[in-house]
Amino acid sequence: MHTLTLKTDDTFYEMIGDMVKKLGITKSELIRRSLIHYRESLAEEQLKERMKIASAKVRLHSLEINRELDDTLSDGLS
């Protein structure tokens, strides 16, 4: 196990103290859980962004297909 040192202001330190009392865990455990949660949150945001980009590509492709189909509606009809 490794040790990290974290410098904080008084307000942040008190906030951590309040949280560990309410949760019944150590400061180290709170920070570990917080970092894991933050990493998962970042991964989720990255996934959402990739899905948003993919969705836009699908939308554009669908519009192209619709235009092509619309062009064929009057083919050979007079």
mmCIF file of the N, C-alpha and C atoms, coordinates in Angstrom:
data_MODEL
# 
_entry.id   MODEL 
# 
loop_
_atom_site.group_PDB 
_atom_site.id 
_atom_site.type_symbol 
_atom_site.label_atom_id 
_atom_site.label_alt_id 
_atom_site.label_comp_id 
_atom_site.label_asym_id 
_atom_site.label_entity_id 
_atom_site.label_seq_id 
_atom_site.pdbx_PDB_ins_code 
_atom_site.Cartn_x 
_atom_site.Cartn_y 
_atom_site.Cartn_z 
_atom_site.occupancy 
_atom_site.B_iso_or_equiv 
_atom_site.pdbx_formal_charge 
_atom_site.auth_seq_id 
_atom_site.auth_comp_id 
_atom_site.auth_asym_id 
_atom_site.auth_atom_id 
_atom_site.pdbx_PDB_model_num 
ATOM 1   N N  . MET A 1 1  ? 0.852   -1.163 0.000   1.00 0.00 ? 1  MET A N  1 
ATOM 2   C CA . MET A 1 1  ? 0.000   0.000  0.000   1.00 0.00 ? 1  MET A CA 1 
ATOM 3   C C  . MET A 1 1  ? 0.905   1.236  0.000   1.00 0.00 ? 1  MET A C  1 
ATOM 4   N N  . HIS A 1 2  ? 0.487   2.267  -0.712  1.00 0.00 ? 2  HIS A N  1 
ATOM 5   C CA . HIS A 1 2  ? 1.250   3.507  -0.812  1.00 0.00 ? 2  HIS A CA 1 
ATOM 6   C C  . HIS A 1 2  ? 0.545   4.619  -0.046  1.00 0.00 ? 2  HIS A C  1 
ATOM 7   N N  . THR A 1 3  ? 1.285   5.656  0.262   1.00 0.00 ? 3  THR A N  1 
ATOM 8   C CA . THR A 1 3  ? 0.743   6.798  0.988   1.00 0.00 ? 3  THR A CA 1 
ATOM 9   C C  . THR A 1 3  ? 0.812   8.033  0.103   1.00 0.00 ? 3  THR A C  1 
ATOM 10  N N  . LEU A 1 4  ? -0.273  8.805  0.103   1.00 0.00 ? 4  LEU A N  1 
ATOM 11  C CA . LEU A 1 4  ? -0.329  10.086 -0.588  1.00 0.00 ? 4  LEU A CA 1 
ATOM 12  C C  . LEU A 1 4  ? -0.536  11.182 0.446   1.00 0.00 ? 4  LEU A C  1 
ATOM 13  N N  . THR A 1 5  ? 0.017   12.334 0.182   1.00 0.00 ? 5  THR A N  1 
ATOM 14  C CA . THR A 1 5  ? -0.208  13.480 1.047   1.00 0.00 ? 5  THR A CA 1 
ATOM 15  C C  . THR A 1 5  ? -1.038  14.485 0.263   1.00 0.00 ? 5  THR A C  1 
ATOM 16  N N  . LEU A 1 6  ? -2.067  15.016 0.908   1.00 0.00 ? 6  LEU A N  1 
ATOM 17  C CA . LEU A 1 6  ? -2.975  15.955 0.257   1.00 0.00 ? 6  LEU A CA 1 
ATOM 18  C C  . LEU A 1 6  ? -3.054  17.217 1.099   1.00 0.00 ? 6  LEU A C  1 
ATOM 19  N N  . LYS A 1 7  ? -2.753  18.337 0.489   1.00 0.00 ? 7  LYS A N  1 
ATOM 20  C CA . LYS A 1 7  ? -2.876  19.609 1.196   1.00 0.00 ? 7  LYS A CA 1 
ATOM 21  C C  . LYS A 1 7  ? -4.224  20.230 0.835   1.00 0.00 ? 7  LYS A C  1 
ATOM 22  N N  . THR A 1 8  ? -4.948  20.690 1.860   1.00 0.00 ? 8  THR A N  1 
ATOM 23  C CA . THR A 1 8  ? -6.269  21.284 1.629   1.00 0.00 ? 8  THR A CA 1 
ATOM 24  C C  . THR A 1 8  ? -6.423  22.522 2.502   1.00 0.00 ? 8  THR A C  1 
ATOM 25  N N  . ASP A 1 9  ? -7.421  23.307 2.144   1.00 0.00 ? 9  ASP A N  1 
ATOM 26  C CA . ASP A 1 9  ? -7.758  24.428 3.020   1.00 0.00 ? 9  ASP A CA 1 
ATOM 27  C C  . ASP A 1 9  ? -8.669  23.905 4.140   1.00 0.00 ? 9  ASP A C  1 
ATOM 28  N N  . ASP A 1 10 ? -8.927  24.751 5.115   1.00 0.00 ? 10 ASP A N  1 
ATOM 29  C CA . ASP A 1 10 ? -9.713  24.328 6.283   1.00 0.00 ? 10 ASP A CA 1 
ATOM 30  C C  . ASP A 1 10 ? -11.123 23.893 5.911   1.00 0.00 ? 10 ASP A C  1 
ATOM 31  N N  . THR A 1 11 ? -11.753 24.600 4.992   1.00 0.00 ? 11 THR A N  1 
ATOM 32  C CA . THR A 1 11 ? -13.135 24.284 4.608   1.00 0.00 ? 11 THR A CA 1 
ATOM 33  C C  . THR A 1 11 ? -13.225 22.891 4.001   1.00 0.00 ? 11 THR A C  1 
ATOM 34  N N  . PHE A 1 12 ? -12.306 22.589 3.093   1.00 0.00 ? 12 PHE A N  1 
ATOM 35  C CA . PHE A 1 12 ? -12.303 21.274 2.448   1.00 0.00 ? 12 PHE A CA 1 
ATOM 36  C C  . PHE A 1 12 ? -12.024 20.185 3.476   1.00 0.00 ? 12 PHE A C  1 
ATOM 37  N N  . TYR A 1 13 ? -11.086 20.432 4.365   1.00 0.00 ? 13 TYR A N  1 
ATOM 38  C CA . TYR A 1 13 ? -10.729 19.457 5.401   1.00 0.00 ? 13 TYR A CA 1 
ATOM 39  C C  . TYR A 1 13 ? -11.931 19.166 6.304   1.00 0.00 ? 13 TYR A C  1 
ATOM 40  N N  . GLU A 1 14 ? -12.666 20.215 6.670   1.00 0.00 ? 14 GLU A N  1 
ATOM 41  C CA . GLU A 1 14 ? -13.856 20.040 7.513   1.00 0.00 ? 14 GLU A CA 1 
ATOM 42  C C  . GLU A 1 14 ? -14.940 19.275 6.765   1.00 0.00 ? 14 GLU A C  1 
ATOM 43  N N  . MET A 1 15 ? -15.075 19.564 5.479   1.00 0.00 ? 15 MET A N  1 
ATOM 44  C CA . MET A 1 15 ? -16.072 18.858 4.675   1.00 0.00 ? 15 MET A CA 1 
ATOM 45  C C  . MET A 1 15 ? -15.756 17.359 4.652   1.00 0.00 ? 15 MET A C  1 
ATOM 46  N N  . ILE A 1 16 ? -14.487 17.008 4.472   1.00 0.00 ? 16 ILE A N  1 
ATOM 47  C CA . ILE A 1 16 ? -14.088 15.601 4.481   1.00 0.00 ? 16 ILE A CA 1 
ATOM 48  C C  . ILE A 1 16 ? -14.387 14.983 5.844   1.00 0.00 ? 16 ILE A C  1 
ATOM 49  N N  . GLY A 1 17 ? -14.057 15.710 6.904   1.00 0.00 ? 17 GLY A N  1 
ATOM 50  C CA . GLY A 1 17 ? -14.329 15.214 8.256   1.00 0.00 ? 17 GLY A CA 1 
ATOM 51  C C  . GLY A 1 17 ? -15.809 14.955 8.483   1.00 0.00 ? 17 GLY A C  1 
ATOM 52  N N  . ASP A 1 18 ? -16.657 15.879 8.045   1.00 0.00 ? 18 ASP A N  1 
ATOM 53  C CA . ASP A 1 18 ? -18.108 15.698 8.183   1.00 0.00 ? 18 ASP A CA 1 
ATOM 54  C C  . ASP A 1 18 ? -18.581 14.466 7.407   1.00 0.00 ? 18 ASP A C  1 
ATOM 55  N N  . MET A 1 19 ? -18.064 14.308 6.192   1.00 0.00 ? 19 MET A N  1 
ATOM 56  C CA . MET A 1 19 ? -18.499 13.186 5.351   1.00 0.00 ? 19 MET A CA 1 
ATOM 57  C C  . MET A 1 19 ? -18.093 11.848 5.945   1.00 0.00 ? 19 MET A C  1 
ATOM 58  N N  . VAL A 1 20 ? -16.870 11.745 6.444   1.00 0.00 ? 20 VAL A N  1 
ATOM 59  C CA . VAL A 1 20 ? -16.436 10.452 6.994   1.00 0.00 ? 20 VAL A CA 1 
ATOM 60  C C  . VAL A 1 20 ? -17.210 10.097 8.262   1.00 0.00 ? 20 VAL A C  1 
ATOM 61  N N  . LYS A 1 21 ? -17.578 11.104 9.041   1.00 0.00 ? 21 LYS A N  1 
ATOM 62  C CA . LYS A 1 21 ? -18.401 10.833 10.230  1.00 0.00 ? 21 LYS A CA 1 
ATOM 63  C C  . LYS A 1 21 ? -19.766 10.302 9.821   1.00 0.00 ? 21 LYS A C  1 
ATOM 64  N N  . LYS A 1 22 ? -20.386 10.935 8.821   1.00 0.00 ? 22 LYS A N  1 
ATOM 65  C CA . LYS A 1 22 ? -21.717 10.512 8.365   1.00 0.00 ? 22 LYS A CA 1 
ATOM 66  C C  . LYS A 1 22 ? -21.677 9.129  7.729   1.00 0.00 ? 22 LYS A C  1 
ATOM 67  N N  . LEU A 1 23 ? -20.614 8.844  6.984   1.00 0.00 ? 23 LEU A N  1 
ATOM 68  C CA . LEU A 1 23 ? -20.518 7.572  6.273   1.00 0.00 ? 23 LEU A CA 1 
ATOM 69  C C  . LEU A 1 23 ? -19.892 6.461  7.105   1.00 0.00 ? 23 LEU A C  1 
ATOM 70  N N  . GLY A 1 24 ? -19.199 6.833  8.174   1.00 0.00 ? 24 GLY A N  1 
ATOM 71  C CA . GLY A 1 24 ? -18.562 5.828  9.020   1.00 0.00 ? 24 GLY A CA 1 
ATOM 72  C C  . GLY A 1 24 ? -17.385 5.143  8.339   1.00 0.00 ? 24 GLY A C  1 
ATOM 73  N N  . ILE A 1 25 ? -16.636 5.901  7.560   1.00 0.00 ? 25 ILE A N  1 
ATOM 74  C CA . ILE A 1 25 ? -15.459 5.356  6.872   1.00 0.00 ? 25 ILE A CA 1 
ATOM 75  C C  . ILE A 1 25 ? -14.265 6.263  7.150   1.00 0.00 ? 25 ILE A C  1 
ATOM 76  N N  . THR A 1 26 ? -13.091 5.809  6.756   1.00 0.00 ? 26 THR A N  1 
ATOM 77  C CA . THR A 1 26 ? -11.890 6.620  6.953   1.00 0.00 ? 26 THR A CA 1 
ATOM 78  C C  . THR A 1 26 ? -11.763 7.659  5.843   1.00 0.00 ? 26 THR A C  1 
ATOM 79  N N  . LYS A 1 27 ? -10.919 8.646  6.085   1.00 0.00 ? 27 LYS A N  1 
ATOM 80  C CA . LYS A 1 27 ? -10.648 9.654  5.060   1.00 0.00 ? 27 LYS A CA 1 
ATOM 81  C C  . LYS A 1 27 ? -10.052 9.004  3.818   1.00 0.00 ? 27 LYS A C  1 
ATOM 82  N N  . SER A 1 28 ? -9.172  8.057  4.038   1.00 0.00 ? 28 SER A N  1 
ATOM 83  C CA . SER A 1 28 ? -8.556  7.352  2.905   1.00 0.00 ? 28 SER A CA 1 
ATOM 84  C C  . SER A 1 28 ? -9.613  6.639  2.066   1.00 0.00 ? 28 SER A C  1 
ATOM 85  N N  . GLU A 1 29 ? -10.545 5.962  2.742   1.00 0.00 ? 29 GLU A N  1 
ATOM 86  C CA . GLU A 1 29 ? -11.599 5.245  2.015   1.00 0.00 ? 29 GLU A CA 1 
ATOM 87  C C  . GLU A 1 29 ? -12.495 6.225  1.260   1.00 0.00 ? 29 GLU A C  1 
ATOM 88  N N  . LEU A 1 30 ? -12.818 7.350  1.871   1.00 0.00 ? 30 LEU A N  1 
ATOM 89  C CA . LEU A 1 30 ? -13.632 8.363  1.198   1.00 0.00 ? 30 LEU A CA 1 
ATOM 90  C C  . LEU A 1 30 ? -12.938 8.857  -0.075  1.00 0.00 ? 30 LEU A C  1 
ATOM 91  N N  . ILE A 1 31 ? -11.669 9.140  0.025   1.00 0.00 ? 31 ILE A N  1 
ATOM 92  C CA . ILE A 1 31 ? -10.927 9.640  -1.136  1.00 0.00 ? 31 ILE A CA 1 
ATOM 93  C C  . ILE A 1 31 ? -10.816 8.556  -2.199  1.00 0.00 ? 31 ILE A C  1 
ATOM 94  N N  . ARG A 1 32 ? -10.570 7.310  -1.798  1.00 0.00 ? 32 ARG A N  1 
ATOM 95  C CA . ARG A 1 32 ? -10.516 6.199  -2.768  1.00 0.00 ? 32 ARG A CA 1 
ATOM 96  C C  . ARG A 1 32 ? -11.846 6.081  -3.510  1.00 0.00 ? 32 ARG A C  1 
ATOM 97  N N  . ARG A 1 33 ? -12.940 6.044  -2.758  1.00 0.00 ? 33 ARG A N  1 
ATOM 98  C CA . ARG A 1 33 ? -14.268 5.918  -3.375  1.00 0.00 ? 33 ARG A CA 1 
ATOM 99  C C  . ARG A 1 33 ? -14.560 7.106  -4.288  1.00 0.00 ? 33 ARG A C  1 
ATOM 100 N N  . SER A 1 34 ? -14.185 8.285  -3.833  1.00 0.00 ? 34 SER A N  1 
ATOM 101 C CA . SER A 1 34 ? -14.439 9.491  -4.621  1.00 0.00 ? 34 SER A CA 1 
ATOM 102 C C  . SER A 1 34 ? -13.703 9.457  -5.946  1.00 0.00 ? 34 SER A C  1 
ATOM 103 N N  . LEU A 1 35 ? -12.453 9.042  -5.914  1.00 0.00 ? 35 LEU A N  1 
ATOM 104 C CA . LEU A 1 35 ? -11.659 8.974  -7.148  1.00 0.00 ? 35 LEU A CA 1 
ATOM 105 C C  . LEU A 1 35 ? -12.184 7.908  -8.100  1.00 0.00 ? 35 LEU A C  1 
ATOM 106 N N  . ILE A 1 36 ? -12.589 6.779  -7.561  1.00 0.00 ? 36 ILE A N  1 
ATOM 107 C CA . ILE A 1 36 ? -13.170 5.727  -8.397  1.00 0.00 ? 36 ILE A CA 1 
ATOM 108 C C  . ILE A 1 36 ? -14.457 6.228  -9.032  1.00 0.00 ? 36 ILE A C  1 
ATOM 109 N N  . HIS A 1 37 ? -15.301 6.885  -8.247  1.00 0.00 ? 37 HIS A N  1 
ATOM 110 C CA . HIS A 1 37 ? -16.552 7.436  -8.768  1.00 0.00 ? 37 HIS A CA 1 
ATOM 111 C C  . HIS A 1 37 ? -16.276 8.481  -9.849  1.00 0.00 ? 37 HIS A C  1 
ATOM 112 N N  . TYR A 1 38 ? -15.286 9.328  -9.625  1.00 0.00 ? 38 TYR A N  1 
ATOM 113 C CA . TYR A 1 38 ? -14.934 10.355 -10.597 1.00 0.00 ? 38 TYR A CA 1 
ATOM 114 C C  . TYR A 1 38 ? -14.440 9.736  -11.902 1.00 0.00 ? 38 TYR A C  1 
ATOM 115 N N  . ARG A 1 39 ? -13.596 8.707  -11.788 1.00 0.00 ? 39 ARG A N  1 
ATOM 116 C CA . ARG A 1 39 ? -13.105 8.016  -12.983 1.00 0.00 ? 39 ARG A CA 1 
ATOM 117 C C  . ARG A 1 39 ? -14.261 7.402  -13.765 1.00 0.00 ? 39 ARG A C  1 
ATOM 118 N N  . GLU A 1 40 ? -15.214 6.768  -13.069 1.00 0.00 ? 40 GLU A N  1 
ATOM 119 C CA . GLU A 1 40 ? -16.377 6.176  -13.726 1.00 0.00 ? 40 GLU A CA 1 
ATOM 120 C C  . GLU A 1 40 ? -17.242 7.254  -14.380 1.00 0.00 ? 40 GLU A C  1 
ATOM 121 N N  . SER A 1 41 ? -17.366 8.384  -13.703 1.00 0.00 ? 41 SER A N  1 
ATOM 122 C CA . SER A 1 41 ? -18.139 9.501  -14.249 1.00 0.00 ? 41 SER A CA 1 
ATOM 123 C C  . SER A 1 41 ? -17.505 10.037 -15.533 1.00 0.00 ? 41 SER A C  1 
ATOM 124 N N  . LEU A 1 42 ? -16.184 10.159 -15.541 1.00 0.00 ? 42 LEU A N  1 
ATOM 125 C CA . LEU A 1 42 ? -15.487 10.605 -16.750 1.00 0.00 ? 42 LEU A CA 1 
ATOM 126 C C  . LEU A 1 42 ? -15.684 9.619  -17.892 1.00 0.00 ? 42 LEU A C  1 
ATOM 127 N N  . ALA A 1 43 ? -15.584 8.336  -17.594 1.00 0.00 ? 43 ALA A N  1 
ATOM 128 C CA . ALA A 1 43 ? -15.770 7.308  -18.617 1.00 0.00 ? 43 ALA A CA 1 
ATOM 129 C C  . ALA A 1 43 ? -17.183 7.372  -19.184 1.00 0.00 ? 43 ALA A C  1 
ATOM 130 N N  . GLU A 1 44 ? -18.152 7.598  -18.316 1.00 0.00 ? 44 GLU A N  1 
ATOM 131 C CA . GLU A 1 44 ? -19.552 7.705  -18.756 1.00 0.00 ? 44 GLU A CA 1 
ATOM 132 C C  . GLU A 1 44 ? -19.741 8.920  -19.664 1.00 0.00 ? 44 GLU A C  1 
ATOM 133 N N  . GLU A 1 45 ? -19.140 10.040 -19.295 1.00 0.00 ? 45 GLU A N  1 
ATOM 134 C CA . GLU A 1 45 ? -19.238 11.246 -20.128 1.00 0.00 ? 45 GLU A CA 1 
ATOM 135 C C  . GLU A 1 45 ? -18.585 11.029 -21.493 1.00 0.00 ? 45 GLU A C  1 
ATOM 136 N N  . GLN A 1 46 ? -17.449 10.340 -21.507 1.00 0.00 ? 46 GLN A N  1 
ATOM 137 C CA . GLN A 1 46 ? -16.780 10.050 -22.775 1.00 0.00 ? 46 GLN A CA 1 
ATOM 138 C C  . GLN A 1 46 ? -17.641 9.134  -23.643 1.00 0.00 ? 46 GLN A C  1 
ATOM 139 N N  . LEU A 1 47 ? -18.276 8.151  -23.026 1.00 0.00 ? 47 LEU A N  1 
ATOM 140 C CA . LEU A 1 47 ? -19.161 7.262  -23.758 1.00 0.00 ? 47 LEU A CA 1 
ATOM 141 C C  . LEU A 1 47 ? -20.343 8.027  -24.335 1.00 0.00 ? 47 LEU A C  1 
ATOM 142 N N  . LYS A 1 48 ? -20.935 8.911  -23.540 1.00 0.00 ? 48 LYS A N  1 
ATOM 143 C CA . LYS A 1 48 ? -22.055 9.720  -24.023 1.00 0.00 ? 48 LYS A CA 1 
ATOM 144 C C  . LYS A 1 48 ? -21.637 10.566 -25.221 1.00 0.00 ? 48 LYS A C  1 
ATOM 145 N N  . GLU A 1 49 ? -20.441 11.127 -25.174 1.00 0.00 ? 49 GLU A N  1 
ATOM 146 C CA . GLU A 1 49 ? -19.961 11.953 -26.274 1.00 0.00 ? 49 GLU A CA 1 
ATOM 147 C C  . GLU A 1 49 ? -19.755 11.107 -27.530 1.00 0.00 ? 49 GLU A C  1 
ATOM 148 N N  . ARG A 1 50 ? -19.188 9.920  -27.371 1.00 0.00 ? 50 ARG A N  1 
ATOM 149 C CA . ARG A 1 50 ? -19.011 9.034  -28.533 1.00 0.00 ? 50 ARG A CA 1 
ATOM 150 C C  . ARG A 1 50 ? -20.357 8.622  -29.116 1.00 0.00 ? 50 ARG A C  1 
ATOM 151 N N  . MET A 1 51 ? -21.335 8.368  -28.237 1.00 0.00 ? 51 MET A N  1 
ATOM 152 C CA . MET A 1 51 ? -22.671 7.996  -28.706 1.00 0.00 ? 51 MET A CA 1 
ATOM 153 C C  . MET A 1 51 ? -23.330 9.163  -29.433 1.00 0.00 ? 51 MET A C  1 
ATOM 154 N N  . LYS A 1 52 ? -23.130 10.363 -28.950 1.00 0.00 ? 52 LYS A N  1 
ATOM 155 C CA . LYS A 1 52 ? -23.686 11.552 -29.574 1.00 0.00 ? 52 LYS A CA 1 
ATOM 156 C C  . LYS A 1 52 ? -23.116 11.720 -30.986 1.00 0.00 ? 52 LYS A C  1 
ATOM 157 N N  . ILE A 1 53 ? -21.803 11.536 -31.120 1.00 0.00 ? 53 ILE A N  1 
ATOM 158 C CA . ILE A 1 53 ? -21.154 11.653 -32.428 1.00 0.00 ? 53 ILE A CA 1 
ATOM 159 C C  . ILE A 1 53 ? -21.660 10.558 -33.375 1.00 0.00 ? 53 ILE A C  1 
ATOM 160 N N  . ALA A 1 54 ? -21.755 9.333  -32.872 1.00 0.00 ? 54 ALA A N  1 
ATOM 161 C CA . ALA A 1 54 ? -22.241 8.220  -33.689 1.00 0.00 ? 54 ALA A CA 1 
ATOM 162 C C  . ALA A 1 54 ? -23.687 8.458  -34.116 1.00 0.00 ? 54 ALA A C  1 
ATOM 163 N N  . SER A 1 55 ? -24.495 8.978  -33.221 1.00 0.00 ? 55 SER A N  1 
ATOM 164 C CA . SER A 1 55 ? -25.894 9.268  -33.526 1.00 0.00 ? 55 SER A CA 1 
ATOM 165 C C  . SER A 1 55 ? -26.003 10.310 -34.639 1.00 0.00 ? 55 SER A C  1 
ATOM 166 N N  . ALA A 1 56 ? -25.157 11.326 -34.580 1.00 0.00 ? 56 ALA A N  1 
ATOM 167 C CA . ALA A 1 56 ? -25.174 12.360 -35.622 1.00 0.00 ? 56 ALA A CA 1 
ATOM 168 C C  . ALA A 1 56 ? -24.784 11.760 -36.971 1.00 0.00 ? 56 ALA A C  1 
ATOM 169 N N  . LYS A 1 57 ? -23.813 10.859 -36.985 1.00 0.00 ? 57 LYS A N  1 
ATOM 170 C CA . LYS A 1 57 ? -23.414 10.209 -38.233 1.00 0.00 ? 57 LYS A CA 1 
ATOM 171 C C  . LYS A 1 57 ? -24.554 9.370  -38.799 1.00 0.00 ? 57 LYS A C  1 
ATOM 172 N N  . VAL A 1 58 ? -25.246 8.632  -37.932 1.00 0.00 ? 58 VAL A N  1 
ATOM 173 C CA . VAL A 1 58 ? -26.374 7.811  -38.374 1.00 0.00 ? 58 VAL A CA 1 
ATOM 174 C C  . VAL A 1 58 ? -27.476 8.698  -38.935 1.00 0.00 ? 58 VAL A C  1 
ATOM 175 N N  . ARG A 1 59 ? -27.740 9.816  -38.255 1.00 0.00 ? 59 ARG A N  1 
ATOM 176 C CA . ARG A 1 59 ? -28.757 10.746 -38.725 1.00 0.00 ? 59 ARG A CA 1 
ATOM 177 C C  . ARG A 1 59 ? -28.435 11.265 -40.119 1.00 0.00 ? 59 ARG A C  1 
ATOM 178 N N  . LEU A 1 60 ? -27.184 11.663 -40.330 1.00 0.00 ? 60 LEU A N  1 
ATOM 179 C CA . LEU A 1 60 ? -26.775 12.163 -41.643 1.00 0.00 ? 60 LEU A CA 1 
ATOM 180 C C  . LEU A 1 60 ? -26.901 11.084 -42.709 1.00 0.00 ? 60 LEU A C  1 
ATOM 181 N N  . HIS A 1 61 ? -26.491 9.882  -42.367 1.00 0.00 ? 61 HIS A N  1 
ATOM 182 C CA . HIS A 1 61 ? -26.590 8.780  -43.320 1.00 0.00 ? 61 HIS A CA 1 
ATOM 183 C C  . HIS A 1 61 ? -28.060 8.502  -43.669 1.00 0.00 ? 61 HIS A C  1 
ATOM 184 N N  . SER A 1 62 ? -28.931 8.535  -42.672 1.00 0.00 ? 62 SER A N  1 
ATOM 185 C CA . SER A 1 62 ? -30.362 8.316  -42.907 1.00 0.00 ? 62 SER A CA 1 
ATOM 186 C C  . SER A 1 62 ? -30.941 9.386  -43.821 1.00 0.00 ? 62 SER A C  1 
ATOM 187 N N  . LEU A 1 63 ? -30.521 10.637 -43.632 1.00 0.00 ? 63 LEU A N  1 
ATOM 188 C CA . LEU A 1 63 ? -30.988 11.710 -44.505 1.00 0.00 ? 63 LEU A CA 1 
ATOM 189 C C  . LEU A 1 63 ? -30.546 11.489 -45.946 1.00 0.00 ? 63 LEU A C  1 
ATOM 190 N N  . GLU A 1 64 ? -29.317 11.025 -46.124 1.00 0.00 ? 64 GLU A N  1 
ATOM 191 C CA . GLU A 1 64 ? -28.826 10.735 -47.473 1.00 0.00 ? 64 GLU A CA 1 
ATOM 192 C C  . GLU A 1 64 ? -29.649 9.633  -48.124 1.00 0.00 ? 64 GLU A C  1 
ATOM 193 N N  . ILE A 1 65 ? -29.931 8.586  -47.382 1.00 0.00 ? 65 ILE A N  1 
ATOM 194 C CA . ILE A 1 65 ? -30.736 7.480  -47.914 1.00 0.00 ? 65 ILE A CA 1 
ATOM 195 C C  . ILE A 1 65 ? -32.130 7.969  -48.266 1.00 0.00 ? 65 ILE A C  1 
ATOM 196 N N  . ASN A 1 66 ? -32.724 8.783  -47.403 1.00 0.00 ? 66 ASN A N  1 
ATOM 197 C CA . ASN A 1 66 ? -34.062 9.315  -47.682 1.00 0.00 ? 66 ASN A CA 1 
ATOM 198 C C  . ASN A 1 66 ? -34.069 10.155 -48.952 1.00 0.00 ? 66 ASN A C  1 
ATOM 199 N N  . ARG A 1 67 ? -33.029 10.977 -49.142 1.00 0.00 ? 67 ARG A N  1 
ATOM 200 C CA . ARG A 1 67 ? -32.943 11.794 -50.363 1.00 0.00 ? 67 ARG A CA 1 
ATOM 201 C C  . ARG A 1 67 ? -32.840 10.895 -51.598 1.00 0.00 ? 67 ARG A C  1 
ATOM 202 N N  . GLU A 1 68 ? -32.035 9.856  -51.508 1.00 0.00 ? 68 GLU A N  1 
ATOM 203 C CA . GLU A 1 68 ? -31.903 8.930  -52.634 1.00 0.00 ? 68 GLU A CA 1 
ATOM 204 C C  . GLU A 1 68 ? -33.230 8.256  -52.940 1.00 0.00 ? 68 GLU A C  1 
ATOM 205 N N  . LEU A 1 69 ? -33.945 7.842  -51.915 1.00 0.00 ? 69 LEU A N  1 
ATOM 206 C CA . LEU A 1 69 ? -35.248 7.207  -52.123 1.00 0.00 ? 69 LEU A CA 1 
ATOM 207 C C  . LEU A 1 69 ? -36.260 8.198  -52.695 1.00 0.00 ? 69 LEU A C  1 
ATOM 208 N N  . ASP A 1 70 ? -36.247 9.422  -52.208 1.00 0.00 ? 70 ASP A N  1 
ATOM 209 C CA . ASP A 1 70 ? -37.148 10.448 -52.735 1.00 0.00 ? 70 ASP A CA 1 
ATOM 210 C C  . ASP A 1 70 ? -36.895 10.683 -54.221 1.00 0.00 ? 70 ASP A C  1 
ATOM 211 N N  . ASP A 1 71 ? -35.636 10.649 -54.640 1.00 0.00 ? 71 ASP A N  1 
ATOM 212 C CA . ASP A 1 71 ? -35.293 10.835 -56.045 1.00 0.00 ? 71 ASP A CA 1 
ATOM 213 C C  . ASP A 1 71 ? -35.840 9.722  -56.926 1.00 0.00 ? 71 ASP A C  1 
ATOM 214 N N  . THR A 1 72 ? -36.050 8.534  -56.356 1.00 0.00 ? 72 THR A N  1 
ATOM 215 C CA . THR A 1 72 ? -36.529 7.402  -57.156 1.00 0.00 ? 72 THR A CA 1 
ATOM 216 C C  . THR A 1 72 ? -38.048 7.329  -57.227 1.00 0.00 ? 72 THR A C  1 
ATOM 217 N N  . LEU A 1 73 ? -38.750 8.137  -56.483 1.00 0.00 ? 73 LEU A N  1 
ATOM 218 C CA . LEU A 1 73 ? -40.220 8.049  -56.445 1.00 0.00 ? 73 LEU A CA 1 
ATOM 219 C C  . LEU A 1 73 ? -40.867 8.324  -57.804 1.00 0.00 ? 73 LEU A C  1 
ATOM 220 N N  . SER A 1 74 ? -40.291 9.225  -58.539 1.00 0.00 ? 74 SER A N  1 
ATOM 221 C CA . SER A 1 74 ? -40.909 9.556  -59.838 1.00 0.00 ? 74 SER A CA 1 
ATOM 222 C C  . SER A 1 74 ? -40.172 8.923  -61.011 1.00 0.00 ? 74 SER A C  1 
ATOM 223 N N  . ASP A 1 75 ? -39.225 8.052  -60.747 1.00 0.00 ? 75 ASP A N  1 
ATOM 224 C CA . ASP A 1 75 ? -38.508 7.386  -61.839 1.00 0.00 ? 75 ASP A CA 1 
ATOM 225 C C  . ASP A 1 75 ? -39.464 6.582  -62.712 1.00 0.00 ? 75 ASP A C  1 
ATOM 226 N N  . GLY A 1 76 ? -39.451 6.877  -63.983 1.00 0.00 ? 76 GLY A N  1 
ATOM 227 C CA . GLY A 1 76 ? -40.245 6.113  -64.938 1.00 0.00 ? 76 GLY A CA 1 
ATOM 228 C C  . GLY A 1 76 ? -41.727 6.419  -64.915 1.00 0.00 ? 76 GLY A C  1 
ATOM 229 N N  . LEU A 1 77 ? -42.135 7.346  -64.097 1.00 0.00 ? 77 LEU A N  1 
ATOM 230 C CA . LEU A 1 77 ? -43.574 7.687  -64.048 1.00 0.00 ? 77 LEU A CA 1 
ATOM 231 C C  . LEU A 1 77 ? -43.795 9.025  -64.735 1.00 0.00 ? 77 LEU A C  1 
ATOM 232 N N  . SER A 1 78 ? -44.841 9.101  -65.556 1.00 0.00 ? 78 SER A N  1 
ATOM 233 C CA . SER A 1 78 ? -45.148 10.382 -66.194 1.00 0.00 ? 78 SER A CA 1 
ATOM 234 C C  . SER A 1 78 ? -46.620 10.679 -66.064 1.00 0.00 ? 78 SER A C  1 
# 
